[in-house]
Amino acid sequence: MYCMNCGADVPTGARFCAGCGASVDVEATRVAATRGGVVSNSTVASGSSNRQMSVPAPEADEIERVIFHVRPTLLFIGVGYGVAALAAVLLTVVLAYANLLPAYYSVLFGLPLLLIPAYHHLRRNTINYTLTDSKIVIDQGLISHRTRNIPLRNIQDVTVSATILQRLLGFGDLVIENANEVGGQTLLDNIPQPRRYADQLLRELRRWR
């Protein structure tokens, strides 16, 4: 049973509340089962009156929300593959035409040229920039892996930097002024549509101002 005045527990048969001294006239007390930290449908009857009491459950941990993932542009990688393929074909033709090597040897000499853009492609895929609702995460590394976390509350400014060529080709750099970073700047290098990602970052920064 419960005191209708202060809510303290009252032993069965007691006439007065030990906590506040108020008179107790309780006919029935019914408390529904507790589930998941929430007491639901709690009803205390005093005479002909009923009172609904509920205790909210503790808040669950907030789940971090991902705003975007972005990597450096593939444009240079595509150009590199094209140039390497063209150079491999020309080398194969020249070696075969000059009769310096058999045709199949000429092909073997041309194929390694494709390894150069393939290496840069693999290296590009190891770089990932992620924005969540609380931080920026920069993952880098081909052999050894490195992850940097920049809390949004430490960011002072966001700048989009692009040369004329970058603007024509639709990519650029995102320069982030970080109060806790040595040197003061963090660079998201050669990302496509940098203004779009800058706007998304600025929208999240407004929540921390």
C-alpha positions, 0 to 999 in steps of 0.5 A: 500500500502507498500513502496518497499524500507522499507516496511512501510505502505503508504497512498493511493495517497501519492507520497513519503514514510513517513518512508524513503522518497523514491518515491512511484509508486505503481499500485496495492497492493494485500494481501491475507487473514491472516490465523492462524497467517500466511500471505500467497500469499502476492503480491506487484506489482510495475510497472511490478514487483511482490514480494512474502512476507510471515510472518512465524507463531509463533512456536507451543509449543513442545510436550514432547516425551516419550522414555520409561515406565518401572516398576520393574521386575515381577520375584519375584512376580511370584516366590512369587505366586508359593511359596504361592500356594505350601504352601497353598496346603501343609497346606490344605493337612496337616490340612485335613490329621490330621483331625484337621479341616474339608476340607473346613476350611483347604482351607480357612486357605491356601488361605490367604497365596496368599495375601502376593504376591498379596500385593507385586504385587499391590505395584509393579504396583504403581511404574513407571519409565518414560523417556521423551526427557527432564526429568525422572519421578518417580511415586510411592505410594500405598495409598499416591502418590508421583511423582519426576521429574529429568531434564536431564540437571541435570544428571551427570552420569548413572551406571548399577548395578547388582549382579551375581544373577541379571545378571543371571536372566536378571535384575538390578538397574539403578543408576543416579547421579543427581547434584540437588538431596540430596545424589546425587543418584536416583535408578531405582530398579530391572528393566529388561534389565537395560543396554538397558534402560541405553543406551536410557537414555544416547542417550537423555543425549547427546542432553543436553551436 
